[in-house]
Amino acid sequence: VGDGAGAVARGGDSVTAGGERGGDGLPPRSGGSGGSGWLDDLGRSGDEAGGLGDEAAAGGTADEGTGGGGEPNSGRADQPDARAVMQRHVDLANNDPRWFKDHYRSNGYRRSASAEVFGQRLPILVRDPADPTKWISKSDLPPAIQARYMDPNPHGNGVRKSVDSGVLKRLDEWATSRRDAIVADKAAEKSLTAAEKEYLKHRTAETEAAMDAAEAKHSPLHGTMLKQSELFGERVAEHHAVPERYPGAKRVDDGAFGNNRFDQIYEKPGGGYVVVEAKGSLKASTGERTSHLGNRVEQGTREYFETILKEMDKRSAKANDSVEAELASKLRKAFVRGKVDYVLIKADATQGGKYAGYEMEQFNIGKPRSH
């Protein structure tokens, strides 16, 4: 579902110690959109979630330019000095734990998006891809190679009424679980925001302890929200979108969770494969990662696809897993023959926590590189 989830596993099924899923309570395969704007707004994570700091930016995203804490204000005449100040912020974040705690949450979000240090707003921080133990300014990440899509779209949208009643009942249950997790996360987020605001006004041992307690309560609930959203997207893909668009396709990946994987892989009855990236919201964006060539790439690009194949090679070699090694080899051969459909499936739900269909697009990953 995305590499950006960090330590959060890819979904919320019962996960065994070996990383494999428990049962869905459904058969392995099964033979009008209500709109989810309210839930999407509630369920956003990162800089889009709503709150006092980075999660409070107008329009749902934190500014990256003038005054937003990303790149130094482009309107300044002393641009080099502004960048030097930003680097001081980053250095303090990496070297002074107390300073970091006063100004940032543990995930790099600013406690206040408007606070200034050394006369300049603080940058949004992300982990350095080259050294994940260090922080860097989000604005210093190179732009990712963007995904391209097949035009016209060979797939389109799926609707609630086209689902078998037995499967629909479970999809509704999973949509409700997602909604409940989002509501709980937002309540904890609201309490954390209030505690941060009080700490920023009155830096005492008591307000610090209250802020720590609120953050400790929010963290697992936020993780649960991410898991439930991810799980919802994957189950919609498996039990509605793929059976509807690719009748008879058989799932052939091991269903394990974690980064460095495609969400789902299916073999088509007539040969070839369907590789799925699934999202639990229509507004969810594709993730980014560093590729095997050292570039920043978006999910759905050819380089991302090739990078995950290499991760499958490494993982299978380390675990002596001949099944995954063979699957990676088959995917490469199918890619060369133009027999891989790499698709993005986004699930939808209503405000009341009912399943509301999906949107499906196909990435255009072109031809494999010549070596």
Phi, psi and omega per residue, in radians:
V1 nan -0.300 3.103
G2 2.726 2.553 -3.132
D3 -1.498 -0.127 -3.032
G4 -1.436 0.072 -3.074
A5 -1.394 -0.103 3.102
G6 1.116 -2.193 -3.064
A7 -1.373 -0.158 -3.128
V8 -1.325 2.256 -3.121
A9 -1.195 2.887 -3.048
R10 -1.454 1.163 3.013
G11 2.254 -3.139 -3.046
G12 -2.251 0.331 2.997
D13 -1.079 2.967 2.943
S14 -1.134 2.062 -3.073
V15 -1.897 2.187 -3.130
T16 -1.357 2.970 3.137
A17 -1.039 -0.490 3.129
G18 -1.439 -0.009 3.091
G19 1.614 0.115 -3.103
E20 -1.695 2.783 -3.055
R21 -1.419 2.677 2.922
G22 -1.481 -3.037 -3.042
G23 -1.351 2.696 3.066
D24 -1.484 -0.338 -2.962
G25 1.397 0.187 3.096
L26 -2.109 2.807 2.986
P27 -1.010 2.726 -3.121
P28 -0.924 -0.656 3.091
R29 -2.511 2.590 3.060
S30 -1.811 2.217 -3.088
G31 -0.172 nan nan
G32 nan 2.129 3.105
S33 -0.640 2.254 -3.135
G34 -1.632 -0.176 3.126
G35 1.466 2.321 -3.051
S36 -2.222 0.471 -3.075
G37 -0.981 -0.768 -3.120
W38 -1.089 -0.801 3.139
L39 -1.188 -0.645 3.118
D40 -1.074 -0.734 3.139
D41 -1.140 -0.676 3.123
L42 -1.200 -0.600 -2.963
G43 -1.569 0.002 -3.087
R44 -1.158 2.544 3.073
S45 -2.100 3.066 3.121
G46 1.219 -2.458 -3.057
D47 -1.282 0.004 -3.026
E48 -1.929 0.085 -2.901
A49 -1.455 -0.368 -3.122
G50 1.663 2.127 -3.132
G51 2.907 -2.804 -3.047
L52 -1.363 -0.690 -3.043
G53 -1.716 -2.173 -3.105
D54 -1.052 -0.410 -3.079
E55 -1.481 0.174 -3.099
A56 -2.031 0.069 -3.022
A57 -1.079 2.493 -3.113
A58 -1.046 2.462 3.104
G59 1.370 0.052 3.032
G60 1.649 -0.037 3.096
T61 -2.356 2.603 3.104
A62 -1.395 2.361 -3.140
D63 -1.070 2.467 3.094
E64 -1.898 -0.047 -3.098
G65 -2.024 -2.105 -3.024
T66 -1.106 2.025 3.022
G67 1.345 -0.008 -3.034
G68 -1.650 -0.130 3.085
G69 1.597 0.183 3.071
G70 -1.731 -1.858 3.066
E71 -1.152 2.589 3.035
P72 -0.960 2.556 -3.073
N73 -0.877 2.046 -3.050
S74 -1.206 -0.210 3.133
G75 -1.486 -0.100 -3.106
R76 -1.299 2.519 3.069
A77 -1.365 -0.440 -3.081
D78 -1.768 0.986 -3.072
Q79 -0.956 -0.807 3.121
P80 -1.039 -0.673 3.117
D81 -1.150 -0.661 3.116
A82 -1.088 -0.729 3.106
R83 -1.159 -0.640 3.110
A84 -1.113 -0.689 3.096
V85 -1.122 -0.756 3.117
M86 -1.049 -0.677 3.121
Q87 -1.158 -0.582 3.051
R88 -1.101 -0.727 3.086
H89 -1.014 -0.813 -3.102
V90 -1.126 -0.737 3.133
D91 -1.082 -0.731 3.108
L92 -1.126 -0.708 3.126
A93 -1.058 -0.633 -3.121
N94 -1.425 -0.419 -2.968
N95 -2.056 -0.183 -3.097
D96 -2.245 1.642 -3.085
P97 -0.993 -0.669 3.136
R98 -1.146 -0.772 3.117
W99 -1.080 -0.745 3.126
F100 -1.053 -0.810 -3.105
K101 -1.124 -0.636 3.135
D102 -1.133 -0.519 -3.002
H103 -1.981 -0.290 -3.033
Y104 -2.360 2.658 2.901
R105 -1.387 2.980 -3.063
S106 -1.179 -0.279 3.140
N107 -1.691 0.105 3.103
G108 1.645 -0.042 3.074
Y109 -1.301 2.457 3.078
R110 -1.243 2.457 3.055
R111 -1.214 -0.533 3.041
S112 -2.406 2.161 3.141
A113 -1.298 -0.286 -3.087
S114 -1.770 -0.159 -3.105
A115 -1.149 2.478 3.109
E116 -2.033 2.463 3.031
V117 -2.257 2.278 -3.028
F118 1.031 0.594 3.075
G119 1.315 0.295 -3.082
Q120 -2.553 2.489 3.116
R121 -1.136 2.596 -3.084
L122 -1.286 2.587 3.078
P123 -1.388 2.669 2.920
I124 -1.258 2.402 -3.089
L125 -1.906 2.560 3.009
V126 -2.382 2.814 3.085
R127 -1.208 2.457 3.123
D128 -1.271 2.067 -3.140
P129 -1.000 -0.506 -3.131
A130 -1.384 -0.385 -3.136
D131 -2.692 1.543 -3.041
P132 -1.070 -0.137 3.068
T133 -1.416 -0.162 -3.079
K134 -1.975 2.682 3.030
W135 -1.692 2.597 2.944
I136 -2.361 2.865 3.036
S137 -1.199 2.408 3.110
K138 -0.985 -0.579 -3.107
S139 -1.204 -0.253 3.130
D140 -1.529 -0.123 3.040
L141 -1.204 2.308 3.092
P142 -1.157 2.615 3.108
P143 -1.086 2.444 -3.117
A144 -1.398 2.591 2.968
I145 -1.126 2.187 -3.005
Q146 -1.520 2.584 3.083
A147 -1.267 2.606 3.011
R148 -2.039 2.691 -3.041
Y149 -2.137 2.656 3.075
M150 -1.138 2.323 3.141
D151 -2.361 2.036 0.114
P152 -1.295 2.791 -3.133
N153 -1.204 2.109 -3.115
P154 -1.353 -0.044 -3.035
H155 -2.048 -1.456 -3.117
G156 1.868 -2.744 -2.997
N157 -1.788 2.638 3.019
G158 -1.924 2.599 -3.079
V159 -2.101 2.753 -3.066
R160 -1.024 -0.703 -3.007
K161 -1.201 -0.222 -3.124
S162 -1.559 0.068 -3.087
V163 -1.668 2.423 3.021
D164 -0.976 2.466 -3.022
S165 -1.037 -0.655 3.128
G166 -1.161 -0.721 3.098
V167 -1.211 -0.681 -3.129
L168 -1.050 -0.677 3.120
K169 -1.025 -0.749 3.140
R170 -1.259 -0.660 3.102
L171 -1.082 -0.670 3.069
D172 -1.112 -0.706 3.120
E173 -1.101 -0.732 -3.138
W174 -1.215 -0.614 3.070
A175 -1.134 -0.670 3.107
T176 -1.166 -0.715 3.103
S177 -1.071 -0.708 3.084
R178 -1.068 -0.839 -3.138
R179 -1.050 -0.800 -3.129
D180 -1.059 -0.695 3.128
A181 -1.167 -0.666 3.119
I182 -1.138 -0.773 -3.126
V183 -1.102 -0.757 3.122
A184 -1.118 -0.711 3.115
D185 -1.092 -0.752 -3.105
K186 -1.201 -0.597 3.079
A187 -1.125 -0.759 3.110
A188 -1.180 -0.634 3.085
E189 -1.082 -0.715 3.126
K190 -1.098 -0.743 3.116
S191 -1.145 -0.707 3.112
L192 -1.117 -0.735 3.128
T193 -1.056 -0.749 3.119
A194 -1.113 -0.714 3.134
A195 -1.157 -0.687 3.096
E196 -1.118 -0.744 -3.138
K197 -1.067 -0.734 3.134
E198 -1.174 -0.683 3.119
Y199 -1.144 -0.701 3.127
L200 -1.154 -0.472 3.108
K201 -1.478 -0.651 -3.069
H202 -2.388 1.672 -3.092
R203 -1.447 1.490 3.127
T204 -2.110 2.929 3.104
A205 -1.079 -0.612 -3.113
E206 -1.210 -0.804 -3.132
T207 -1.214 -0.526 3.078
E208 -1.183 -0.741 3.127
A209 -1.115 -0.697 3.119
A210 -1.134 -0.690 3.112
M211 -1.148 -0.759 3.119
D212 -1.057 -0.740 -3.134
A213 -1.138 -0.695 3.131
A214 -1.168 -0.665 3.120
E215 -1.201 -0.677 3.115
A216 -1.131 -0.596 3.108
K217 -1.288 -0.664 -3.080
H218 -1.236 -0.674 -2.992
S219 -0.976 -0.916 -3.127
P220 -1.174 -0.572 3.112
L221 -1.181 -0.626 3.087
H222 -1.171 -0.698 3.091
G223 -1.095 -0.717 3.098
T224 -1.106 -0.712 3.101
M225 -1.046 -0.790 3.130
L226 -1.080 -0.753 -3.138
K227 -1.096 -0.797 -3.105
Q228 -1.175 -0.644 3.090
S229 -1.145 -0.734 3.141
E230 -1.142 -0.767 3.132
L231 -1.078 -0.749 3.120
F232 -1.023 -0.814 3.140
G233 -1.075 -0.754 -3.115
E234 -1.180 -0.660 -3.119
R235 -1.259 -0.608 3.052
V236 -1.097 -0.743 3.105
A237 -1.057 -0.828 -3.026
E238 -1.261 -0.656 -2.982
H239 -1.826 -0.124 3.096
H240 -2.287 -1.062 -2.972
A241 -1.105 -0.933 -3.082
V242 -1.148 -0.820 3.098
P243 -1.031 -0.590 -3.109
E244 -1.300 -0.702 -3.072
R245 -1.578 -0.453 -3.115
Y246 -2.312 1.248 -3.111
P247 -0.984 2.317 3.095
G248 1.500 -0.074 3.115
A249 -1.128 2.444 -3.076
K250 -1.956 2.241 3.123
R251 -1.237 2.291 -3.032
V252 -2.186 -0.076 3.028
D253 -1.403 2.978 -3.043
D254 -1.491 -0.032 3.095
G255 1.305 0.162 -3.123
A256 -1.277 2.738 3.121
F257 -1.753 2.862 3.063
G258 2.260 3.007 3.096
N259 -1.362 3.062 3.072
N260 1.125 0.568 -3.138
R261 -2.430 2.704 2.834
F262 -1.320 2.647 -3.137
D263 -1.150 -0.819 -3.123
Q264 -2.598 2.623 3.093
I265 -2.344 2.298 -3.136
Y266 -2.207 2.560 3.007
E267 -1.757 2.255 -3.127
K268 -1.413 2.574 -3.101
P269 -0.990 -0.642 -3.109
G270 -1.578 0.171 -3.091
G271 1.800 2.695 -3.093
G272 1.611 3.091 -3.009
Y273 -2.367 2.701 2.968
V274 -2.026 2.108 3.101
V275 -1.902 2.228 -2.971
V276 -2.006 2.348 2.828
E277 -1.956 2.135 -3.038
A278 -1.979 2.500 3.130
K279 -2.257 2.576 -3.090
G280 -1.619 0.239 -3.121
S281 -2.758 2.561 3.089
L282 -1.146 -0.437 -3.097
K283 -1.626 -0.051 3.138
A284 -1.142 2.418 -3.140
S285 -1.727 2.810 3.079
T286 -1.287 2.636 -3.121
G287 -1.483 3.028 3.089
E288 -2.227 2.774 3.052
R289 -2.745 3.003 2.998
T290 -1.544 2.262 -3.069
S291 -1.445 3.060 3.093
H292 -1.168 -0.261 3.083
L293 -1.677 -0.008 3.114
G294 1.573 0.103 3.136
N295 -1.631 2.701 2.954
R296 -1.418 2.209 -3.082
V297 -2.345 2.605 3.104
E298 -1.599 2.600 2.981
Q299 -0.908 2.461 3.102
G300 1.670 -0.086 3.065
T301 -1.555 2.780 3.103
R302 -1.063 -0.708 -3.109
E303 -1.170 -0.619 3.048
Y304 -1.114 -0.794 3.127
F305 -1.005 -0.822 -3.136
E306 -1.146 -0.615 3.134
T307 -1.142 -0.744 3.126
I308 -1.156 -0.628 3.051
L309 -1.048 -0.718 3.108
K310 -1.162 -0.619 3.069
E311 -1.137 -0.652 3.061
M312 -1.092 -0.706 3.095
D313 -1.046 -0.847 -3.096
K314 -1.113 -0.785 -3.096
R315 -1.137 -0.755 -3.118
S316 -1.187 -0.624 3.110
A317 -1.167 -0.727 -3.121
K318 -1.161 -0.673 -3.091
A319 -1.633 0.010 -3.062
N320 0.937 0.798 -3.063
D321 -1.743 1.689 -3.084
S322 -1.212 -0.464 -3.115
V323 -1.185 -0.837 3.137
E324 -1.206 -0.640 3.099
A325 -1.058 -0.747 3.136
E326 -1.179 -0.650 3.122
L327 -1.128 -0.749 3.094
A328 -1.055 -0.727 3.123
S329 -1.111 -0.753 3.131
K330 -1.133 -0.671 3.117
L331 -1.113 -0.718 3.108
R332 -1.068 -0.808 -3.117
K333 -1.128 -0.694 3.123
A334 -1.175 -0.644 3.107
F335 -1.072 -0.780 3.128
V336 -1.044 -0.625 -3.125
R337 -1.498 0.023 -3.103
G338 1.264 0.513 -3.059
K339 -1.922 0.483 3.086
V340 -2.101 2.141 2.967
D341 -1.726 2.022 -3.132
Y342 -1.825 1.950 -2.939
V343 -2.148 2.703 3.066
L344 -2.000 2.184 -3.138
I345 -2.126 2.150 3.129
K346 -2.027 2.162 -3.127
A347 -1.489 2.718 3.131
D348 -2.274 2.645 3.098
A349 -2.540 2.701 3.113
T350 -1.455 2.981 3.082
Q351 -1.071 -0.512 -3.138
G352 -1.452 0.053 3.105
G353 1.434 0.594 3.064
K354 -1.912 2.573 3.100
Y355 -1.115 2.405 -3.046
A356 -2.319 0.395 3.053
G357 1.730 -2.889 -3.094
Y358 -2.626 2.849 2.952
E359 -2.050 2.477 -3.084
M360 -2.392 2.259 3.060
E361 -2.269 2.846 3.122
Q362 -2.063 2.228 3.096
F363 -1.202 2.556 3.035
N364 -1.788 1.720 -3.102
I365 -1.762 0.113 3.016
G366 1.090 -2.598 -3.112
K367 -1.800 2.692 3.112
P368 -1.123 2.703 3.114
R369 -1.179 2.559 3.034
S370 -1.498 2.451 -3.109
H371 -2.070 nan nan
